[in-house]
């Protein structure tokens, strides 16, 4: 399994990094559209949709249309709807549970989750338009939170964070991930080569306290995103969202935390520059 994970990761990096750093805007949008379509397909499977492929194709068409239109009021609305959905719908579901698969509430939940996936990929494109390194400085927040939580949980984990949803996660792991993000972000503000990065931008606009608060919110969002997808898989009785990425599961398994973090991150950036 470890060998398969490593091989898949190497292949993904060999494809993604050259396109992101050296590819044309069209190539980057098409690459995002490919992964977006896969994420939509997986999401529709988790929600028990009856017309999975046609619906995924329609949503991918919407993404391509919006990606080529560029940033405008329509994207701000999508990011705002996504953020509101996480606050008003997805976070409460961790306490009150998911709706029944064949219910109208489930269809609403599914539509909002697809909008959040859309918001996530559109935010990626917006960050990448600044620069690929700037996009990576946002993604690293989520990756560091995940890695920090994993090792902290392994070493210190005692109190279960959400035992009925994801038994492997602990409060100690979540706190370790949060501290890892704070330490790395503060360190990045002191490195001249990293001055054009998301944490530095937040610190320059909001100060040290503002940076700590915003990073804490984003780290919390990453935990919530992971738990919501775990909840969806548990309801659908699936171990992974798919087998598209050998050793890693599906696309949603790799971006579940990004779906919850990036809409808030892009709104923070917009607020910081307004």
SULDA-V729741 format. One record per residue. N is the residue number from 1. SS is DSSP state (A for helix, B for strand, O for the rest). PHI is phi in whole degrees, 0 to 359 (NA if undefined). PSI is psi in degrees with one decimal (* if undefined). Layout:
# SULDA-V729741
<<N,SS,PHI,PSI> <N,SS,PHI,PSI>>
This chain:
# SULDA-V729741
<<1,O,NA,-44.2> <2,A,297,-42.0> <3,A,299,-42.1> <4,A,296,-41.7> <5,A,299,-42.5> <6,A,294,-44.2> <7,A,297,-44.6> <8,A,298,-42.7> <9,A,297,-41.5> <10,A,296,-43.8> <11,A,297,-43.9> <12,A,299,-45.3> <13,A,296,-37.9> <14,A,295,-27.4> <15,A,271,-47.2> <16,A,289,-49.3> <17,A,298,-46.4> <18,A,299,-39.0> <19,A,293,-44.2> <20,A,293,-39.1> <21,A,274,-32.9> <22,A,236,-7.8> <23,O,283,160.2> <24,O,286,161.3> <25,A,306,-37.3> <26,A,296,-43.8> <27,A,297,-40.1> <28,A,294,-43.2> <29,A,296,-40.8> <30,A,293,-38.7> <31,A,298,-44.7> <32,A,298,-39.3> <33,A,298,-37.7> <34,A,298,-48.6> <35,A,288,-34.1> <36,A,298,-46.1> <37,A,300,-41.5> <38,A,296,-42.0> <39,A,296,-40.0> <40,A,296,-44.7> <41,A,302,-45.1> <42,A,295,-41.9> <43,A,298,-44.2> <44,A,297,-34.8> <45,A,295,-43.6> <46,A,296,-31.3> <47,O,269,3.5> <48,O,69,33.3> <49,O,291,147.7> <50,O,270,-22.6> <51,O,237,69.7> <52,A,292,-55.8> <53,A,294,-48.3> <54,A,301,-39.1> <55,A,292,-40.8> <56,A,298,-38.5> <57,A,295,-41.8> <58,A,297,-46.1> <59,A,295,-37.3> <60,A,295,-37.9> <61,A,298,-39.4> <62,A,297,-42.4> <63,A,299,-46.7> <64,A,299,-42.7> <65,A,299,-47.6> <66,A,292,-37.5> <67,A,297,-36.6> <68,A,278,-18.8> <69,A,286,-29.9> <70,O,88,179.3> <71,O,288,133.0> <72,O,196,-172.5> <73,A,303,-33.1> <74,A,296,-34.8> <75,A,286,-39.2> <76,A,301,-39.3> <77,A,295,-42.9> <78,A,297,-44.2> <79,A,296,-38.2> <80,A,292,-41.3> <81,A,298,-42.4> <82,A,299,-48.3> <83,A,300,-42.5> <84,A,296,-37.0> <85,A,296,-40.5> <86,A,295,-41.8> <87,A,288,-43.9> <88,A,267,-19.5> <89,A,236,-53.4> <90,A,286,-45.1> <91,A,298,-47.2> <92,A,301,-27.8> <93,A,296,-24.8> <94,A,293,-24.9> <95,A,265,-42.7> <96,A,261,-8.1> <97,O,90,170.6> <98,O,270,153.7> <99,O,290,163.1> <100,O,297,147.5> <101,O,301,-36.9> <102,O,263,20.8> <103,O,259,161.5> <104,A,295,-34.7> <105,A,298,-34.6> <106,A,293,-37.4> <107,A,293,-37.6> <108,A,294,-44.6> <109,A,301,-43.7> <110,A,297,-44.6> <111,A,298,-41.8> <112,A,293,-35.8> <113,A,292,-38.4> <114,A,295,-38.3> <115,A,298,-37.6> <116,A,292,-37.5> <117,A,297,-43.3> <118,A,301,-46.4> <119,A,298,-38.0> <120,A,298,-49.5> <121,A,288,-34.1> <122,A,293,-35.9> <123,A,294,-38.6> <124,A,303,-47.0> <125,A,298,-40.1> <126,A,295,-44.5> <127,A,295,-38.8> <128,A,291,-28.2> <129,A,298,-30.9> <130,A,293,-56.6> <131,O,181,156.7> <132,A,295,-38.5> <133,A,296,-34.1> <134,A,293,-42.8> <135,A,302,-45.9> <136,A,297,-32.4> <137,A,293,-24.3> <138,A,279,-46.7> <139,A,298,-34.5> <140,A,297,-29.6> <141,A,303,-45.7> <142,A,290,-43.6> <143,A,296,-42.2> <144,A,295,-40.7> <145,A,300,-40.4> <146,A,291,-47.1> <147,A,293,-44.0> <148,A,299,-40.1> <149,A,294,-38.4> <150,A,298,-51.7> <151,A,288,-36.6> <152,A,294,-41.3> <153,A,295,-40.0> <154,A,297,-40.1> <155,A,277,-37.0> <156,A,236,-8.3> <157,O,301,122.4> <158,O,230,-46.5> <159,O,265,120.7> <160,B,291,135.4> <161,B,281,-46.8> <162,B,211,76.1> <163,O,300,-30.2> <164,O,276,-13.3> <165,O,254,-50.8> <166,B,217,86.7> <167,B,302,-21.8> <168,B,282,-13.7> <169,B,270,141.6> <170,B,230,160.7> <171,A,297,-38.2> <172,A,297,-39.0> <173,A,295,-43.5> <174,A,298,-41.9> <175,A,294,-39.5> <176,A,297,-39.9> <177,A,296,-41.8> <178,A,298,-45.9> <179,A,295,-37.4> <180,A,299,-42.3> <181,A,296,-44.5> <182,A,298,-46.0> <183,A,296,-47.6> <184,A,294,-39.6> <185,A,292,-42.6> <186,A,297,-41.6> <187,A,297,-37.1> <188,A,294,-27.5> <189,O,290,-15.4> <190,O,261,0.8> <191,O,255,116.4> <192,A,306,-37.5> <193,A,290,-14.2> <194,A,251,20.2> <195,O,291,-26.3> <196,O,266,69.1> <197,O,222,164.1> <198,A,297,-48.3> <199,A,299,-38.2> <200,A,295,-41.3> <201,A,300,-43.7> <202,A,296,-42.2> <203,A,294,-41.4> <204,A,294,-32.8> <205,A,274,-38.2> <206,A,244,-5.1> <207,A,82,178.5> <208,A,294,-42.8> <209,A,295,-44.0> <210,A,299,-41.4> <211,A,301,-47.0> <212,A,298,-42.0> <213,A,294,-45.9> <214,A,292,-39.4> <215,A,293,-34.6> <216,A,296,-41.5> <217,A,295,-43.6> <218,A,293,-38.2> <219,A,294,-41.2> <220,A,298,-40.5> <221,A,298,-35.8> <222,A,294,-38.3> <223,A,295,-43.8> <224,A,298,-43.8> <225,A,301,-41.2> <226,A,296,-44.2> <227,A,292,-39.0> <228,A,297,-43.3> <229,A,293,-37.5> <230,A,299,-38.7> <231,A,295,-41.2> <232,A,295,-42.3> <233,A,294,-39.1> <234,A,296,-42.0> <235,A,296,-40.8> <236,A,280,-3.2> <237,O,58,46.2> <238,O,240,137.2> <239,O,285,-42.3> <240,O,234,160.0> <241,O,291,-24.1> <242,O,186,-172.6> <243,O,243,27.2> <244,O,294,-30.6> <245,B,244,93.2> <246,O,309,129.9> <247,O,86,-15.7> <248,O,242,-10.0> <249,B,90,-128.3> <250,O,247,-179.3> <251,A,297,-42.7> <252,A,300,-33.8> <253,A,295,-25.3> <254,A,269,-24.8> <255,A,242,8.8> <256,A,305,-41.9> <257,A,287,-31.9> <258,A,295,-32.9> <259,A,299,-35.4> <260,A,272,-28.5> <261,A,275,-46.8> <262,A,297,-38.5> <263,A,300,-38.9> <264,A,290,-39.1> <265,A,297,-42.4> <266,A,290,-34.8> <267,A,292,-36.2> <268,A,296,-41.4> <269,A,296,-44.0> <270,A,298,-42.7> <271,A,295,-35.4> <272,A,291,-29.7> <273,A,262,-1.3> <274,O,276,*>>
